[in-house]
Amino acid sequence: MDRGPHLQQHLAESRLRNNTFMPSNPNSFEFIPAIAEIAREAGALLLKYFQARVKIEYKGDVDLVTEADRKSEALILERICSQWPKHNVMGEEGTRIESGSDYRWYVDPLDGTTNFAHGFPVFCVSLALEFKGKRIAGVVYDPTRDELFAAEQGRGAYLNDRRIHVSVVGNLAESLVATGFPSHKRHKNPNIFFYHQITLRTHGVRRAGSAALDLCSVACGRFDAFWEFNLNPWDTAAGVLIVEEAGGQVTDFNGAPFNINSRETLASNALVHEAMLAEFDAIFKGKGLEELPSPVEYAKSRGKAIK
């Protein structure tokens, strides 16, 4: 692990930047207490349905939707409209409220629907608030672990009231990174090539099935980087802010500033970001691509070994 002067300087600058407006108590945040209460309430609802194993339904070719998903969004929408009746809202399950407000909510009532529907305990509620195009507050709540990630612009990022920071791993080969795959039209997504190449150049790649939680894992140092294609605004709005407030970096795959509508998300601890971008550039250009092992050849060698 590289712990040279440039790394220490980066960490010092990052922590200074994040502490500039940090309140002495995270509960003194302007929006977080109210957002956290909504997220926890929605999370408790999801957990009840999860334990009861609700019936799976479909909203597309493979996209899963459940009664819990809809009930969670309805609860969240009711709470937002009650406390902030003039705010705009964009929800994952189709909710759209346009009132001309400078404030806009991004609501994912259940990120990790496929996990949820199959009884795999990796899912969350993700809520973010934007003001005049800038994300100013975000909460991601994991009800199975009772972990609440929260951040407000300029005030740092927290996990259950404890300040969090990105990792200090500066070597891509020592990094644990994460990615995700779409639940439909996977044949049109090139991410398998990125997964293969990045797997060979890092300590490992994880695919847990919730982009919001993957971003939070970057923020608290569990992952050193995360990337995914074709994410929606409600998938990323809260998690990206939490990463940035934890000292991390988020861009598109060319290194341009993250845009909520860009459909490309690369988040990291900032220390391995350039290395990740270099790998992406090489993959997009088809340079140095390692050949995938042939299953046919493997089967032949396996047969010989068994004999």
C-alpha positions as CSV (number, residue, x, y, z in Angstrom):
1,M,0.0,0.0,0.0
2,D,1.4,3.4,-1.0
3,R,1.5,5.7,1.9
4,G,3.8,8.3,0.4
5,P,3.6,12.1,0.8
6,H,1.1,12.5,-2.0
7,L,-1.3,10.2,-0.2
8,Q,-1.0,11.9,3.1
9,Q,-1.5,15.3,1.4
10,H,-4.7,14.0,-0.3
11,L,-6.1,12.7,2.9
12,A,-5.4,15.9,4.8
13,E,-7.0,18.0,2.1
14,S,-10.0,15.7,1.8
15,R,-10.6,15.7,5.6
16,L,-10.1,19.5,5.8
17,R,-12.6,20.0,3.0
18,N,-15.2,17.7,4.5
19,N,-14.8,19.2,8.0
20,T,-15.1,22.8,6.9
21,F,-18.8,23.0,7.7
22,M,-19.2,19.9,9.8
23,P,-21.6,20.3,12.7
24,S,-20.4,19.2,16.1
25,N,-23.4,16.8,16.2
26,P,-24.7,15.1,13.0
27,N,-28.2,15.5,14.4
28,S,-27.8,19.2,13.8
29,F,-28.0,18.6,10.0
30,E,-30.8,20.7,8.4
31,F,-32.5,17.9,6.4
32,I,-31.0,14.6,7.5
33,P,-33.0,14.0,10.7
34,A,-36.3,14.2,8.8
35,I,-35.1,12.2,5.8
36,A,-33.6,9.6,8.1
37,E,-36.9,9.1,9.9
38,I,-38.7,8.5,6.6
39,A,-36.0,6.1,5.4
40,R,-36.1,4.1,8.6
41,E,-39.9,3.9,8.5
42,A,-39.8,2.7,4.9
43,G,-37.0,0.3,5.8
44,A,-39.0,-1.2,8.6
45,L,-41.9,-1.7,6.2
46,L,-39.6,-3.5,3.8
47,L,-38.2,-5.7,6.5
48,K,-41.7,-6.9,7.4
49,Y,-42.4,-7.8,3.8
50,F,-39.0,-9.4,3.4
51,Q,-39.5,-11.7,6.4
52,A,-42.9,-12.7,5.0
53,R,-41.4,-13.4,1.5
54,V,-43.9,-11.4,-0.6
55,K,-45.1,-12.6,-4.0
56,I,-42.8,-11.7,-7.0
57,E,-44.3,-9.8,-9.8
58,Y,-42.8,-8.4,-13.0
59,K,-42.7,-4.9,-14.5
60,G,-40.6,-5.8,-17.6
61,D,-38.8,-8.7,-19.2
62,V,-36.9,-9.5,-16.0
63,D,-37.3,-6.5,-13.7
64,L,-38.9,-7.5,-10.5
65,V,-41.4,-5.5,-8.6
66,T,-43.2,-6.4,-5.4
67,E,-46.0,-5.1,-3.2
68,A,-43.3,-4.0,-0.8
69,D,-41.7,-1.8,-3.5
70,R,-45.0,0.0,-4.2
71,K,-46.0,0.3,-0.5
72,S,-42.6,1.8,0.4
73,E,-42.8,4.4,-2.4
74,A,-46.3,5.3,-1.3
75,L,-45.2,5.8,2.3
76,I,-42.2,7.9,1.3
77,L,-44.3,10.0,-1.1
78,E,-46.9,10.6,1.6
79,R,-44.2,11.8,4.1
80,I,-42.5,14.1,1.6
81,C,-45.8,15.6,0.4
82,S,-46.8,16.2,4.0
83,Q,-43.6,17.9,5.1
84,W,-42.6,19.6,1.8
85,P,-45.8,19.9,-0.3
86,K,-44.3,22.1,-3.0
87,H,-41.2,20.0,-3.7
88,N,-40.7,18.1,-7.0
89,V,-40.3,14.3,-6.7
90,M,-38.9,11.7,-9.1
91,G,-39.5,8.1,-7.9
92,E,-38.2,4.8,-9.2
93,E,-41.7,3.3,-9.4
94,G,-42.9,6.0,-11.7
95,T,-43.8,8.9,-9.4
96,R,-43.3,12.3,-11.0
97,I,-44.3,15.5,-9.3
98,E,-43.4,18.7,-11.1
99,S,-44.5,21.9,-9.2
100,G,-41.8,24.3,-10.4
101,S,-39.9,24.1,-7.2
102,D,-36.1,24.5,-6.9
103,Y,-36.1,21.4,-4.7
104,R,-36.3,17.9,-6.2
105,W,-36.4,14.5,-4.5
106,Y,-34.9,11.3,-5.9
107,V,-36.6,8.3,-4.4
108,D,-35.7,4.7,-4.6
109,P,-38.0,2.9,-2.3
110,L,-36.2,-0.5,-2.7
111,D,-32.8,-0.6,-4.3
112,G,-31.9,-4.3,-4.7
113,T,-35.3,-5.5,-5.7
114,T,-34.0,-8.8,-7.2
115,N,-32.1,-9.6,-4.0
116,F,-35.2,-8.8,-1.9
117,A,-37.5,-10.9,-4.0
118,H,-35.2,-13.9,-3.7
119,G,-34.6,-13.6,0.0
120,F,-31.0,-12.3,-0.3
121,P,-30.5,-9.6,2.4
122,V,-28.8,-6.9,0.5
123,F,-31.3,-4.0,-0.3
124,C,-32.0,-0.5,0.9
125,V,-34.0,2.7,0.8
126,S,-32.3,5.6,-1.0
127,L,-33.5,9.2,-0.7
128,A,-31.8,12.3,-2.0
129,L,-32.7,16.0,-2.1
130,E,-31.5,18.4,-4.8
131,F,-31.6,22.2,-4.8
132,K,-31.2,24.1,-8.0
133,G,-29.5,21.1,-9.6
134,K,-27.1,20.4,-6.8
135,R,-27.6,17.5,-4.4
136,I,-27.6,18.8,-0.9
137,A,-28.7,15.8,1.2
138,G,-28.8,12.1,0.9
139,V,-29.7,9.0,3.0
140,V,-29.3,5.3,2.3
141,Y,-30.8,2.9,4.8
142,D,-30.0,-0.8,5.0
143,P,-32.7,-2.3,7.3
144,T,-31.2,-5.8,7.5
145,R,-28.1,-4.4,9.2
146,D,-29.7,-1.3,10.6
147,E,-27.1,0.9,8.9
148,L,-28.0,4.4,8.0
149,F,-25.6,6.3,5.7
150,A,-26.2,10.1,5.5
151,A,-24.6,13.2,4.2
152,E,-25.3,16.9,3.6
153,Q,-23.4,19.1,1.2
154,G,-20.3,20.4,2.9
155,R,-20.9,18.6,6.2
156,G,-19.3,15.2,5.8
157,A,-20.7,11.7,5.6
158,Y,-21.9,9.5,8.5
159,L,-22.8,5.9,9.2
160,N,-25.1,5.7,12.2
161,D,-23.9,9.0,13.5
162,R,-20.2,8.0,13.1
163,R,-18.1,10.0,10.7
164,I,-16.9,8.0,7.7
165,H,-14.1,8.4,5.2
166,V,-13.0,6.6,2.1
167,S,-10.1,4.1,2.2
168,V,-6.4,4.9,1.9
169,V,-5.6,2.2,-0.6
170,G,-3.5,3.7,-3.3
171,N,-2.6,0.7,-5.4
172,L,-5.1,-0.8,-7.8
173,A,-3.7,-4.3,-7.4
174,E,-4.6,-4.1,-3.7
175,S,-8.1,-2.7,-4.2
176,L,-11.4,-4.4,-3.6
177,V,-13.9,-3.0,-6.1
178,A,-17.5,-3.5,-7.0
179,T,-19.8,-3.4,-10.0
180,G,-23.3,-4.3,-11.1
181,F,-25.2,-5.7,-14.0
182,P,-28.6,-4.8,-15.4
183,S,-31.5,-7.1,-14.8
184,H,-32.6,-6.9,-18.4
185,K,-31.0,-6.4,-21.8
186,R,-27.8,-7.8,-20.4
187,H,-26.8,-9.0,-23.9
188,K,-26.4,-5.3,-24.9
189,N,-24.2,-4.4,-21.9
190,P,-20.4,-4.7,-22.3
191,N,-19.7,-4.8,-18.6
192,I,-18.6,-8.5,-18.6
193,F,-15.5,-7.4,-20.4
194,F,-14.8,-4.7,-17.8
195,Y,-15.5,-7.2,-15.0
196,H,-13.0,-9.7,-16.5
197,Q,-10.2,-7.1,-17.0
198,I,-10.7,-5.3,-13.7
199,T,-10.8,-8.7,-11.9
200,L,-7.3,-9.5,-13.2
201,R,-6.0,-6.1,-12.1
202,T,-7.4,-5.7,-8.6
203,H,-7.6,-7.8,-5.5
204,G,-11.2,-8.7,-6.5
205,V,-14.5,-7.5,-7.8
206,R,-17.8,-7.9,-5.9
207,R,-21.3,-7.8,-7.3
208,A,-23.9,-7.5,-4.5
209,G,-26.9,-6.1,-6.4
210,S,-27.5,-2.7,-4.9
211,A,-25.8,0.3,-6.5
212,A,-26.7,2.6,-3.6
213,L,-25.2,0.3,-1.0
214,D,-22.1,-0.2,-3.2
215,L,-21.6,3.5,-3.3
216,C,-21.9,3.7,0.5
217,S,-19.4,0.9,0.8
218,V,-16.9,3.1,-1.1
219,A,-17.7,6.0,1.2
220,C,-16.9,4.0,4.4
221,G,-13.9,2.2,3.0
222,R,-15.3,-1.3,2.5
223,F,-14.7,-0.9,-1.3
224,D,-12.0,1.2,-2.9
225,A,-14.0,1.7,-6.1
226,F,-17.3,1.0,-7.8
227,W,-18.5,1.3,-11.4
228,E,-21.7,0.6,-13.3
229,F,-23.3,1.3,-16.6
230,N,-26.8,2.7,-17.2
231,L,-27.8,3.6,-13.6
232,N,-30.8,5.9,-13.0
233,P,-30.8,9.1,-11.0
234,W,-32.7,7.5,-8.1
235,D,-30.0,4.8,-8.0
236,T,-27.1,7.2,-7.5
237,A,-28.3,10.6,-6.2
238,A,-27.9,9.8,-2.5
239,G,-24.9,7.5,-2.8
240,V,-22.8,9.8,-4.9
241,L,-23.2,12.6,-2.4
242,I,-22.2,10.3,0.4
243,V,-19.1,9.2,-1.4
244,E,-18.1,12.8,-2.2
245,E,-18.7,13.9,1.4
246,A,-16.6,11.0,2.6
247,G,-13.6,12.3,0.6
248,G,-14.1,10.2,-2.5
249,Q,-14.3,11.0,-6.2
250,V,-17.2,10.3,-8.7
251,T,-17.0,10.8,-12.5
252,D,-18.2,9.3,-15.7
253,F,-16.0,6.8,-17.5
254,N,-14.0,9.5,-19.2
255,G,-13.1,11.3,-16.0
256,A,-15.6,14.1,-16.5
257,P,-17.6,15.4,-13.5
258,F,-20.5,13.1,-12.5
259,N,-23.8,14.0,-14.0
260,I,-27.0,12.7,-12.6
261,N,-28.2,11.8,-16.1
262,S,-24.9,10.6,-17.5
263,R,-25.7,6.8,-17.1
264,E,-22.0,6.2,-16.3
265,T,-20.8,6.0,-12.7
266,L,-17.3,5.5,-11.5
267,A,-16.7,6.2,-7.8
268,S,-13.5,5.6,-5.8
269,N,-11.4,6.7,-2.9
270,A,-9.8,9.2,-5.3
271,L,-6.4,7.5,-4.9
272,V,-7.1,4.7,-7.5
273,H,-9.4,6.8,-9.7
274,E,-6.8,7.6,-12.4
275,A,-5.7,3.9,-12.5
276,M,-9.4,2.9,-13.0
277,L,-9.8,5.5,-15.7
278,A,-6.7,4.2,-17.5
279,E,-8.1,0.7,-17.4
280,F,-11.4,1.8,-18.8
281,D,-9.7,3.7,-21.6
282,A,-7.7,0.7,-22.5
283,I,-10.8,-1.6,-22.5
284,F,-12.8,0.8,-24.6
285,K,-10.0,0.9,-27.1
286,G,-9.6,-2.9,-27.0
287,K,-6.0,-2.7,-25.8
288,G,-4.4,-5.4,-23.8
289,L,-7.6,-7.4,-23.4
290,E,-7.0,-10.8,-21.8
291,E,-8.7,-13.7,-23.6
292,L,-11.4,-15.4,-21.7
293,P,-10.5,-19.0,-20.8
294,S,-12.2,-21.4,-23.2
295,P,-14.8,-23.7,-21.5
296,V,-14.3,-26.2,-24.3
297,E,-10.6,-26.5,-23.6
298,Y,-11.3,-26.6,-19.8
299,A,-13.7,-29.5,-20.4
300,K,-11.1,-31.4,-22.4
301,S,-8.5,-30.9,-19.7
302,R,-11.0,-31.8,-17.0
303,G,-11.8,-35.1,-18.8
304,K,-8.1,-36.0,-19.0
305,A,-7.6,-35.2,-15.4
306,I,-10.6,-37.4,-14.4
307,K,-9.2,-40.3,-16.4
